[in-house]
Amino acid sequence: MTEKPLKYDVVFNSNDLDIVPSPKDGMKKFYSYFSKNYTDSKQLKMSILFVVEKDGTLSNFKVMKNTSSANEAEVIKVLESGPKWIPGKINNRIVRSTFILPITFK
């Protein structure tokens, strides 16, 4: 009985991509969506690392920097329920990749 080799689905760093991931309707509309759906009234200044999946969904959220008293769980909830992204590409091939999103609201 021969075992099938494991197939790994690599997550690429944004720096290694030919085309970086982006929100389907552009960053301006994405930030507009976020500001409408983030209901916590506190000021917000943080950077969040996440994976943009091949289907454009976002996963594996990690807060990299939070210099505010903002509710991290609420921020992640808004991002998870948001619009899909256009995934990154290497050699014209869609790949899973990381993205760091800075968010600042006053």
C-alpha positions as CSV (number, residue, x, y, z in Angstrom):
1,M,0.0,0.0,0.0
2,T,1.5,3.3,-1.1
3,E,0.7,6.5,0.7
4,K,-0.3,9.5,-1.2
5,P,2.1,12.4,-0.7
6,L,0.6,15.2,1.4
7,K,-0.5,18.2,-0.6
8,Y,0.4,21.5,1.1
9,D,-1.5,24.7,0.4
10,V,1.2,27.2,0.9
11,V,0.5,30.8,2.1
12,F,2.7,33.3,0.4
13,N,4.0,36.5,1.8
14,S,2.6,39.6,0.0
15,N,6.2,40.6,-0.9
16,D,6.6,37.5,-3.0
17,L,3.5,38.1,-5.2
18,D,3.3,39.4,-8.7
19,I,-0.2,40.8,-7.9
20,V,-1.1,41.6,-4.3
21,P,-4.6,40.9,-3.0
22,S,-7.1,43.7,-2.8
23,P,-10.7,44.3,-2.0
24,K,-13.0,43.6,-5.0
25,D,-14.4,47.2,-5.1
26,G,-11.1,48.9,-4.1
27,M,-9.6,50.0,-0.8
28,K,-11.6,53.2,-0.5
29,K,-14.9,51.3,-0.6
30,F,-13.6,48.7,1.7
31,Y,-12.7,51.3,4.3
32,S,-16.1,52.8,3.8
33,Y,-17.7,49.4,4.4
34,F,-15.6,49.0,7.5
35,S,-16.5,52.4,9.0
36,K,-20.2,51.8,8.5
37,N,-20.1,48.4,10.1
38,Y,-17.6,49.0,13.0
39,T,-20.0,50.1,15.7
40,D,-17.7,50.4,18.6
41,S,-17.4,54.2,19.3
42,K,-13.8,54.0,20.5
43,Q,-10.9,55.3,18.5
44,L,-9.2,52.7,16.5
45,K,-5.6,52.3,15.4
46,M,-4.3,48.8,14.7
47,S,-2.7,46.6,12.1
48,I,-4.2,43.2,11.3
49,L,-2.5,40.4,9.5
50,F,-4.8,37.9,7.7
51,V,-4.8,35.4,4.9
52,V,-6.6,36.1,1.7
53,E,-7.8,32.7,0.5
54,K,-8.0,31.6,-3.2
55,D,-11.7,32.2,-3.2
56,G,-11.3,35.8,-1.8
57,T,-12.4,35.1,1.7
58,L,-10.3,36.3,4.7
59,S,-9.1,34.0,7.4
60,N,-6.4,33.5,10.1
61,F,-6.7,37.0,11.6
62,K,-3.9,38.2,13.9
63,V,-3.7,41.6,15.5
64,M,-0.1,42.8,14.9
65,K,-0.3,46.2,16.6
66,N,-3.1,47.8,18.6
67,T,-2.3,51.2,20.1
68,S,-6.0,51.9,21.0
69,S,-8.5,50.4,23.4
70,A,-10.5,49.1,20.4
71,N,-12.3,45.8,20.6
72,E,-10.1,43.4,18.6
73,A,-12.9,40.8,18.3
74,E,-15.3,43.3,16.9
75,V,-12.8,44.4,14.3
76,I,-12.2,40.8,13.2
77,K,-15.9,40.2,13.1
78,V,-16.5,43.1,10.7
79,L,-13.6,41.9,8.5
80,E,-14.9,38.3,8.4
81,S,-18.3,39.4,7.3
82,G,-17.0,41.9,4.7
83,P,-16.9,41.7,1.0
84,K,-14.6,39.2,-0.8
85,W,-11.1,40.2,-2.0
86,I,-9.3,39.6,-5.2
87,P,-6.7,37.0,-4.3
88,G,-3.0,37.5,-5.0
89,K,-1.2,35.9,-7.9
90,I,2.2,34.4,-8.7
91,N,3.1,33.6,-12.3
92,N,-0.6,34.2,-13.2
93,R,-1.7,31.6,-10.6
94,I,-4.1,32.4,-7.8
95,V,-2.5,31.7,-4.4
96,R,-3.2,32.0,-0.7
97,S,-1.4,35.0,0.7
98,T,-1.0,37.2,3.7
99,F,-2.0,40.9,3.9
100,I,-1.4,43.5,6.6
101,L,-4.2,46.0,6.9
102,P,-3.7,49.2,8.8
103,I,-6.9,50.6,10.3
104,T,-7.2,54.1,11.8
105,F,-10.5,55.8,12.9
106,K,-10.7,58.8,15.1
